[in-house]
Amino acid sequence: MSDQDISQIAHLMRRAGFGAPLEELQARAAKGYDATVEELLDPDSQPPMERDLMMRYKGDWVAQAGWKAKKKNGPSE
């Protein structure tokens, strides 16, 4: 793998997230650019989001879930 390959992967990782350490860049460069893009876009290859993080960043999901439950089950009175 060349420095150009690592540079391309580094650019991709900065654009797709928060960058990556050199070891990860080298491993991804060895896999290839296209394989790295496919891996980044495959939701099944990503670890599940922890509930605390989901609640912190996706709090509107909680409100939507409550609203949907009321619509489905009727008033709780």
N, C-alpha and C positions, 0 to 999 in steps of 0.2 A: 504494500500500500504506500502511496506517495503522500507527501505533505499536502498536495492539492486535494487528495481524497479526504484527508482528515480535516482540512479547511472547509470543504463543502459540507461535511457532516457536522462540524462545529457550527456553521452558519444555520443549518437546518435545525439543530437542537436549540439554538438561541431563539429562532423564530417560533418553534413549536412549544417552547417552555422556558426554562431558565438556564439553558446550557447543560453541560455535562463535564465530568472530570476527564482528564486525558485518557485514562484507561478505558472508559466507556466509549470515548470517541474512536479510539483505536479498534476496539471490538466491533463497533458499528461500521467503521470503514472497511473492515475485513469482510463483513456480511454484504456490504454494498449499499449504495444510496437508495435504490428502489426497494430493497428488502427492509431498510430502516423506515422508509416512508410507510410501507404497508404495515409494519409492526406498530408504528405510532398511531395509525388510523384504525387499527383493529381494536374495538372496545373489549373484546374477550381477552386480549393479552395484557390489559391493565388490571392492577389489583383493585378489588372493590373499595369504594370510598367508605371510610370509617363514619359511623353514625354522627359523632361529634363534629367532624368536618362538614358533613352534609348539613347538619342543623345550623352551623355557623354561616356557611356560604349560600345555602339554599333554603333559608327560612321560609320563603314563600311556599315551598312544598308542604310545609306543615299546615298553613292556612288553607291551601287547596285541598289537602286530605280531609280536614275537618269539614269543609264546605261540601265536598263530595259525599262524605258519610251522612250528613244531614239530608242532602237531596235524595240519597238512596233509601235511608231508613226513616225519614220523616222527623218531625220535632221530637226532642227527648223529654218533653213535659209530660 
